[in-house]
């Protein structure tokens, strides 16, 4: 790139020299020397942006589709550059670009996110209907968790304002109050019909991805249920929790398992492998689980992983509760298991659709994440850019707490386990309203979605 740039300048300077030599002299018998065109001096910011593009042209899955004229210096920062290369991800079989994922983040922010450290209220929210805003999730060590707030509570006021709808103005207000402000007064309507005012101040806390685990004895069935919120965080804690939960399931004689991934945006490939091994049947042990492939420049780094059955729970089938927020590593587990067991999906819509991964590449004080790896299962299936379609279309039971057997999705899974058919949802119509869908897309934006490989191949 630099050679071509210098060559271009040389041509321009030569043309200027020839043009000047053809002019008449200045009356002294001499021709004025041409004034050379100065070479622009690249700033540190320019060099950082150039480096970002160099990495993209090397490791990006669709590197050869980035135009030669692409100029990274016209973008504000590395994250904007990552977003700008997405339109060049043309994949056979798809009419639109498939990359919605490449991004960049300051290293300090990524280090906190990937290790499970957050600094906010610890509160997730979704609209149950266009005028019904609910708590969808709470981190137990967060300010919201310590205040005793629970999933399913209705938010009826924010800082005294009761105008909480899916209108653009109201959603902007909600986003500021819940995700941007450091201090907000919430008024909640609780399931018992009482209201309570709770003031939250944003604070730093550690996340705990295993949110809940339960065992139900219903109609002679032993059913294990685990709510898993993220494949990021303290992996030692996550693995210990997996061991505890599946030992509990085995001791209780569980013969059906429901894994709730409805808000799980993904995380580490290694954690996805671990969960796949706990859920897989013994018959899959030793067989191919998945293959990860890089672009043709790095094909020597392609890897495969086999199933290594873990734990004593041996299942012929597994149920996953999902939504459009179920992304990346969540989908990887589903794809891994589909060829080796009966996989049932329950949720209000398709999963997110991210069959690719990346890893952090340090550039200055940033990490960039160009999509670099595609994953396939043992039968070579992996291009699920449109997501997985649920077997049962069921609305999100936002009016109930985790583990409540009357919650729409959990109830549907239990009904299938005990009767052989899924429960129909009457609440889904509210969630299908365009304003509700669009509002929840905005409210879901702060949540990470990605599959992170811990293997770094760049020299």
N, C-alpha and C positions, 0 to 999 in steps of 0.2 A: 504494500500500500504506500509506504513512504517513498520507495523508488519511483513508482508511477507519479506520485505527487511532484517529486523533484524534476522528473523528466518533463512534466507538463509545464512547470515554471521555466525550465530551460528553453522550451519551445517558444513560450511567450516572450522571454527576454531576447531571444534571437530575432524574432519577428520585429520587436521594437527597434533593435539595432539596425536591421536592414531598412526599416521605414525611415529612420533618422538619417542614414547614409545617403538616401536618395534625395534628401532635401538640399536646397541651396545653402551655401556657406553663409556665415553670419557677417560677412564683409571684411573679415580679417584674413580670409584665405584658409581658415580652419573650420572644421565641422564640430559642433559641440558634442562632447561625449554623451552617449545615452545615459539616462538615469536608470539604474537597475531597480527592478521591482523587488521590494523587500520580502523576504520569506517570513510568513507569519510565525510567531513564536508560540508554540503549544504550551498552554498553561497546565498546571498539575491536574486540574479538573478535566481538561481535554484528554490528557494521557490516561486518566482513570477510565473515561468513557471509551477511548480507543481500545483499552485492554479488555473491557467488558465485551466489546464486539469480537475481538480476536478469540476469546474463549468460546463465544457463541458459534463462530464460524468453525470451531474445532470440535466441540463436544455435543452441540445441539442435534437432536435426532434428525431434524430437517435442515441441517446446516447449508446444504447445497441449494436451498431455495431462497436464502437470504440474498437480495439483489446486491450486485457489486457496488451500486451507487448508494447503498444505505449509509447514512451519515449519523453516527451515534452522538456527535457533538450538538445536534439540534434538539436533544432531549434533556430534560431537567436533571435527571439522576439515573443511576443504574436500574432502579425499578421501572422507570418509564421506558428505558431501552428494552428491558425484558418484555414488557407489555407490547412494545412496538414490533418485536420479531414474531409474535404469536400469529399474525395473519399469514405468515409464510409456511405454516404447518399443514400443507395439503397432503391428505392421506388417501390412498386408493379406496374407493367405496363411499367417500364422504364428499358432499358438494361444498361444504363450508370448512374453514380451518378448524382443526381439532384441538389446538393448544389454547386452553383457557387458564393455564396454570403457571407458566414461567414467571418468576418474580425475583425481587431482590429486597434485602432487608439489612439494616445496620447490624453489625456483628453483636453488639451488646444486647439488642432486642431479640435476635435469634437465640442467643445463648440462654436468655431468660425463658423464652417460649419453649424451646426444645427440652429444657430441664424441668419444665413444669412450674415455673415461677411467673405469677401474674401480679398486676398492680391495678385493680379496679374494684368494683363492688362484688364481683363473683356471681353475677346474676345473668342468666339467659332468658330471653323473652320472645314470645310469638303471639300473633293474633289468633284467637280461637274463632272469632268472627270479626266483622269490620268495626265493631264498637266494643270488642271484648279482648283486652290485652291480658295475657297470662304469663306467669312465671313458668318457663319450660325446664329450667335446671338451676341448681345452686351448688356452688363449690363449698364443701363443708367447713373448710378452714378460712374462708373468705369473710369479709364483713357481713355479707348477706347470710351466710351459713351460721355465723356466730350469733346473728340476730334472730335466728330461728325461723327464717323465711323458708317456705316449702314450695315445691313444684305444685302447680294447680291453683295457687292463689291468684285472684284477679286484682289487677292494678286499676284503681278507680280515680286516683289523683297522683300527679307528680308536681311537687312544689306548690300544691294547692290548686293546680289547674286540672279540671275534670274533662277537658276537651281532648279525649284520647281516641282517635279514630284512624282509619287508614288513608285519610286525606294527606296530600303531600306536606302541607304545613304542619299537621299534627305529627306525622312520622318524623320530620326533621326535629321537632321539639322533643319527641320521645328519644331519638338517638342521642341528642345532646344531653338530656337528663340522665339517661341510663349508661351511656358509653363514653361520653366526653367529660361531663362534669365530675368534679372531685367531691361534691357534697350535694346530696339530693334527699328531699323528704318524700317518702312513698306513703300512700294511703292504700291499704289492701282490704279487699273483701275476702274473708276466710271461708272455708267450706261450711263452717257452722253458722254462717250468716252474720257474724260479728265483723266489725271493721277495726283496723288498727293503724296508727301512724308510726312509721319507723324511719328514723333518719340514718342514712348511710354515708360514711366517709370512705373514699377509695383507699385501699391499702394493699400491701404486698402479702402474698400468701402462696403456699405450695398446693398444687392441684393433686387430686387423687383420682386417677382414671377409673378404677373399679368403684362405681357409685353405689351399687346395691347387689346383693345376692340373696336369693330366697329359695326355699324348697316347698312345694305345694303337694299335698296329698288330696287328689280329686278323682272321684269315680274309679278307685283302685289304681290310679296312675300316680307315679312319682315324677314330678316335673321340677327341673332345675331352671332357675332364671337368673341371669346376670346382666346388669346394666353397665356397659363399658363405654366411657366417654371419650377416650383418646388413646392413640397408639404412641403419643409423645409422653414425656415425663421421666420420672425416676424408674429406669428399667428394672433395677433390683427390686424395688417395691412392687412393680407390676408383676414380675415373675413370681415373687413370693405370694402375691394375692391370687394369681392363677393357681398355684399349687394348693393354697388354702381352699379356694372355692371348689376346685374339682375333687379334692379329697373329701370335702363336705358332701358333694353330689354323690360320690362313690359310696360313702358311708351310709347315706340315706337310701341307697338303692335306686337312684334316679335312672330312668330309662328314656326320658325325653328332655332335651335342653333347648331353652329359648335364650338367644343372645340379643340384647337390645343395643343396636348400633345407630339408632335413629338420628342422633346428633353428632356422631363420631366422624370427624373430617379426615381422619387418617393419622399418619406418623411413620414410625420406623418399620421398615421391612422385616427386621429381625423379630419385632414383637408380633407382627402378622404371622410369621412362620411359627412362632411359639404357640399362638392361639390355634392355628391350623392343626398342629400336632396334638393338642389336647382334645380337639373336637373330632379328629379323623377316626375312622373305624380301624380296628386292628388289622383288617384285611388289606389296608392301604400301606402298611408299614414296609418301608424299603422301596416303594414305587416312587416315580417322579412326582414331585409336588408342583414345581414351577421352574421356568427358565427366564432369565433376565438377559436382554440383549441390548447392546449399544449400537451406534451407527457403524458404518463399514470401516471407519478409520480405527475403531477400537474393538473389533469383533473378537480379538484374542482375549478380551476380558469378559466375554459372555460366560455366565455361570448357570448352573442348575442346582436345585435343592431337592432332596428326597424326603418323603415323610418319615419321621421318627416318632412313632406313636408314644405319647406321654400320658401317664395317668391310667387309672383303672376304669374310667367311664368309657364304655364301648357302645357307640351309637350307630343305628342304621340310618338315622335321619337327624337333621338339625333345623331349627327355626330361627330366622333372623328377622327382627323388626327393624325396618329401614325407612328412609325418606330421601328427599333430594339433598339433604345434608350429610348423608352417608357416603363418604368419598374415599377414594384412594386405597389406603391400607385396609379399610373396611371391605371395599369391593374386592381387594386382593384375596382376603380370606374366603369370601364367597366363591370366587373364581377357582381358587385352589381346590375347594371341597366338592364342587359340582360334579367332576368326573368320578368321584369315589364314594359318594353317598347321596341320599335324597335330601336336597336343600330346598326348604320352603321359605319364601319371602313374604312379609306382611308389611304394608305401609300405604301412605296416601298417594305416592307417586314414584316414578323411577328414581333409582339411586343417581348420584351425581354424574358418573361417567368419566372416571380417570384411570385408565389402564397403564399409565406411565409413571415414571419416578424421576427424581433428581437427587443431587447431593450438593452441599454447600461448597462454593468455590470462593476463596477469599480474594477480594480486590480492594486494596486500600482498607478502609474501615467498614466495608460492606461485605456481605455474602451475596453472591448471585446464584440463582437456581434455574438455569436453562434445562428444559426437559431433556433427559439424556438416556433414559432406559425404558424399554417396553417389556412388559411381563406377559407370559402365556402359561397356561396350565398344562397338564400332561397330555392333553389331546390337541394342543396347539391353539386353543381358543384364548383370545385376549383383546380383541379390538372393540371393547364395550364402551366406546366414547359416548354412546347414547344412554348409558346406564343399564341396570338390570330392572326388568319389570316385575313388580310384586305378583305373587300368585293370588293374593287376596288384597283388593284395594280397600283400605280401611283408613278412616280419618285419624289424626293424632289426638289421643285422649288428653288434651291439655287441661281438662278440668279435674283430673285425678293425679294423685301423687304416685311416685314410682312404686311398683309392686302391688298396687291395688288391683285385685282380680276383676274389677269392673271397668278398668281402663280399657279403652276400645281395642287397642292392638294386642295387649296381653290377653284380654278376654277372647279375642279371635283365635289366637294361637292355642289357648287352652281348650276352646270349643272343638278345634280340629283334632287335637290330641285325644279328647274324650269321646267325640262323636264321628269324626271322619269328615266333617265339613266346617268351613269357616263361617264366622259370624258376619252378618252384613252390618254396615255402619250407617246410622241415620244422620250422624254429625258431619259426614264428609261434604255435604252440599255447601255448608258455610265456608269450609276451607277451600272449596273450588272457586269461590268468587274471585275474579281477576284482581280486585283491590286487596284481597287478603293474601293471595299468592305473591303479588308484587311487594306488598308491605313486608311479608316474612322474608323475601329475598334480601331486602335491604337490612332487616334486623339480623340476618344470618351472615352478612358480609364480614363482621369482625372476627369470625371463627376461622381458624386455619384449616385448609384442605390440601393435603399433599401426601405423597409417599416418599420417605427419606431413606436413601441407601447410605449405609455407613462405610461403603467401599469407595475410596477416592483413587481414581486412576490417573489423574493428570500429574505430569512430572513437574 
